Amino acid sequence: MLFAILAASSLCFAPTNVFAQTSVLLMPKPEPVAAKAGTTVEVKLPLQLREGYHMNTNMPPDPYLIPLRLTWDSGPISAEVVYPKPELHKVEFSAAPLPVFSGRFELLTRFKVPASVQPGLVNIPGKLRYQACNDRMCLPPKTVELTLPVSVSR
Amino acid sequence: MQVRKLPVSLIRRWALFAAAVAILASCEAPIPDNFHLKAVNERKPTPDFNLKDATGANVKLSDYRGKVVLLNFWATWCGPCKVEIPWFMDFERTYKDRNFAVLGVSMDEDGWDAVKPYVEEKKMNYRVVLGNDQVSTLFGNVDSLPTTIVIDREGRIASMHVGLVAKATYQKEIEKLLEAPKDGPKTGAVRDSGGEFALLRSH
């Protein structure tokens, strides 16, 4: 019975096409994106944290906390990352509720493809740096590497 | 059909009960009191390490032999660790004259650049050393922080707590160990290496 419950709960946390799975974070493999040179394309990166865990936002209020950071090494293609609105979480170590991300949420990146970019496939490498905690303990910071295939056309 | 009216006192009692349930449900879970000292014959020797403190001095865990030690793995980015630090400072003040010491092992990747300002800002009154992967492995791969090990005077692991537990848990364990009669000189040597610590993680 216990095994069945554990198996079911692990299935809930393991969707198909998983690109990165740490002990608490699930991130699907980024889908290829089509973009026309001279335009801006928006790409959503869905993330899912294990229940009970949260991660800091991109701008945590305490300078010692490690921020969530998605970065792209996109060369001539500029990338602007938009983080979602955080939720407020009551924690023991802070009088004020802490802004965090938890559950399922998306990070949006706006890629501005200059007109000068040659048509073809561009693989944009990225890094997701995060640090997760629950109410009783924290896990060490982790960096997940990812690649976004962008098919550029005229 | 006749509907019998409930007495006002009964309604009030039910309302109070419902309110109490609602309040309890909305409360955060309290920090657990996991007081649990291993029986003396179940305690394993603590692996030894040699790490540097903020002044660059070498600190060997075996130097603390004869003292009750609270060994705390922590990091500056760890919120729950921040809750415990004032408690440990209090323990250091209260018990230091009774052969007790707190030893903090920081697991910050950025080293002293991150740790020194934090130690100064929080006015931490106990010794802090910089940990590394080898020490983490020695203690059964310390991954979750805080992880705190309470060591008896003979250098044996009396308890291990992964995650935040109540201050009273540590206080009771420390006092119990300080009150315990000293063992003979033959028992409980501090070892040079570990390996059995996965089995010791009971919490």
Interface residues (C-beta under 8 A of the other chain):
Chain A: Y64 L65 I66 K90 V91 E92 F93 S94 L98 Q131 C133 D135 R136 M137 C138 L139 P140 P141
Chain B: E28 A29 I31 A75 T76 W77 C78 G79 P80 C81 K82 V83 M107 E109 A114 Y118 D143 S144 L145 P146 V162 G163 L164
